[in-house]
Amino acid sequence: MVEASPPAGRFHWLTRHVPTRETIHEYRLLRPFAEHLRHPSLWRLNRRSVPCGVAVGLFVAIIIPFMHTFIAALLAIPARANVAVAALLTLVVNPLTIPLMYLAAYRIGSWELHHDASLVNPADAERFSGELSRMLFWIHQASGSIAVGILTIAVVAAVIGYAASALGWRFWCRSRWQRRHKQT
């Protein structure tokens, strides 16, 4: 019987650090959930679980600005997505990308809702005495547009991430097959 050789290349580090089904039982806090965590696609890198993990990770990262890694890992379980990929993809949303993302969300949401910022009367904002209350007034006026924009960005990012990773996976497998075919 031929032993499986360790993966080579870029994925070697990742495959060594991805938890396995066997290591789940070693953690006391995870033992009650071990039966749910036994499904092979949660831990293996395959053509179905990786794109699903990318979609779950991107959607959760954009929708939920805090604790998104933990929530993405939890949501990957019922979706049968790769847990490590879902958790890793949440790192695209970070303190450097959040301001640009919220600005884009406001613009997209305003466009979708046909909301014009010039319709807000600046005199209404001047009624509030402090800077904090003025800032809260403007946030309140923009919250609908931001919420719709964030939802739109999350759905679009999840769909594009799923499609790109599925195509990337197919391209990578095809190139490996062609390389192997040329060697024989």
C-alpha positions, -999 to +999 in steps of 0.1 A: +000+000+000+014+034-010+016+060+018+003+095+011+032+119+008+029+152+027+016+181+006+043+202-010+043+238-019+023+267-005-003+246+013+022+226+034+022+251+063-016+253+062-022+216+061+002+210+091-017+236+112-053+228+103-069+209+131-080+174+124-111+155+136-088+136+160-075+167+178-109+180+186-114+153+213-082+166+230-098+199+240-121+197+271-143+225+260-149+210+225-158+175+237-195+182+239-195+194+203-173+166+190-201+148+172-210+179+152-173+185+144-166+151+130-178+158+095-147+155+072-155+185+050-151+208+081-114+201+082-103+189+047-095+212+019-117+201-010-136+216-039-168+220-020-157+231+015-132+257+006-155+279-016-182+276+010-157+285+038-146+316+017-183+327+013-191+322+050-159+339+061-164+370+039-201+374+047-196+371+084-166+394+084-184+422+067-217+419+086-203+415+121-175+438+129-164+421+161-159+385+172-163+376+135-137+348+135-155+328+162-189+334+146-177+324+112-162+292+126-195+284+143-215+291+111-192+270+090-203+239+109-239+237+097-229+250+063-203+221+060-177+247+051-140+244+060-138+259+095-102+271+091-108+288+058-139+306+071-120+318+102-090+329+081-111+349+056-125+370+084-092+388+086-099+408+055-119+431+076-096+449+100-091+484+114-074+495+081-103+484+059-133+493+081-134+530+073-133+525+036-158+497+038-183+519+058-178+548+034-185+525+005-215+510+023-229+545+029-225+554-008-240+521-020-269+522+005-277+558-004-278+549-040-300+519-034-324+537-012-323+569-034-313+588-002-298+622-008-276+635+020-284+671+010-320+665+022-308+665+058-313+699+071-280+712+088-302+735+110-316+704+126-281+693+135-273+727+149-300+723+175-279+698+194-254+715+217-224+692+218-202+677+192-211+642+203-248+648+199-242+663+164-222+633+154-249+609+167-275+629+147-255+624+115-249+587+123-286+583+129-294+599+095-270+576+077-277+544+096-303+531+071-280+537+041-250+521+059-271+490+069-283+484+034-248+490+019-232+466+044-257+439+035-251+445-002-213+444+001-215+412+023-237+394-002-217+405-032-184+396-015-196+362-005-208+354-040-177+367-057-155+349-031-173+317-037-171+319-075-134+330-074-123+303-050-143+276-069-127+287-102-093+290-085-096+255-071-106+241-105-077+259-122-052+246-095-065+210-098-063+212-136-028+225-136-017+198-112-034+171-133-016+185-165+017+185-147+013+150-135+001+139-170+032+154-186+055+136-162+042+102-172 
